[in-house]
Amino acid sequence: MEEQNERASTIDPLKTNLKEFDWRFEVQLAGRATEDTINPRILLSVETDKEKRIIESDYANLRNLYQQLNSALNSFDSIRAKKAEKFLTQSKTL
């Protein structure tokens, strides 16, 4: 029983607190293999109470992630989700 409660608390993202969020935008400007293509990469470093994750993505996947998270937040009615939704709606540049 205790294992199930512990596992459920580690799975639930609303029971963790965000400690740090950093991002970096990388573009290779010159090189033999680049020619005329530009493939920007976004690196996200997310640290919560329990773990730290580094996510590497291109713009299309990051935009898709943003849309999915935004729709998931719209399905919640909690105060915490409304605060997070307010934070996301302020970021119109994505």
Helices and strands as residue ranges (DSSP letters): H 2-11, G 13-15, E 18-26, E 41-48, E 52-57, H 59-74, H 79-90
